[in-house]
Amino acid sequence: MTEDNYKQRGLRNKLVKKLREKGISNDAVLAAIGKVPRHAFFDDALLNHAYEDKAFPIGEGQTISQPYTVAFQTEKLNIKPGDKVLEIGTGSGYQAAVLLELGAKVYTIEYQRKLYDRTRAFLPELGYKPFFFFGDGSKGIPAKAPYNKIIVTAGAPVVPTALTDQLNEGGILIIPVGDRESQKMLRITKVNGKLKKEEYDNFAFVPLLGEQGWK
Ligand code: SAM
């Protein structure tokens, strides 16, 4: 892997400072982003951009999310060490690495075979070992449910009932919901078996495909 040198660490500290200025305040989340070597997820041609606060292509028409988006979604999940977390949309594996740095037990599912194969081979080389699944994450992974937290890293047309069903009591789902161009970030918490919904800003994700996503 690309070496994690002094320069990369300096750029990462600057990114963390920028995220703090943009309103991310959870120290554990910022520390996790300060640890994960984002440049290792980039092709050589884009290496110089690794610590910019932008999304970048990772092949197969997909993206590695913008660091602000990763920080925002992660912060809203209020991850505690030992939390069982389901991530829909493994992509590059960067978000999974941030969750693992926070001490979560991570189950991650990807719908595109090439990305699944690539990330499953690559991520453990960096020392990050989530449980990898291939398939339609809009249905969750019922066999491993329930989860303390669920994070959806693709834009959904509606909140999949399969996902809220797989949350345990007190569990939190963070999911962007809207049309194909723009989605509102929703946080759904299961309280006494009922779903409490909070709405945040708009984001722009690639579409969540599958049975409870876009057809
Ligand atoms: N979390 C990723 C990361 O850290 O790099 C970024 C994810 S990218 C914005 C969205 C991902 O969701 C893509 O890799 C896409 O193939 C995947 N995806 C779309 N629909 C899906 C589904 N139904 N189940 C699982 N993954 C899905």
Residues whose N, C-alpha, C, O or C-beta is under 5 A from the ligand:
A	BS01	SAM	Q62 T63 I64 S65 I88 G89 T90 G91 S92 G93 Y94 Q95 A96 I109 E110 Y111 Q112 G135 D136 G137 S138 T153 A154 V206 P207 L208 L209 G210 G213
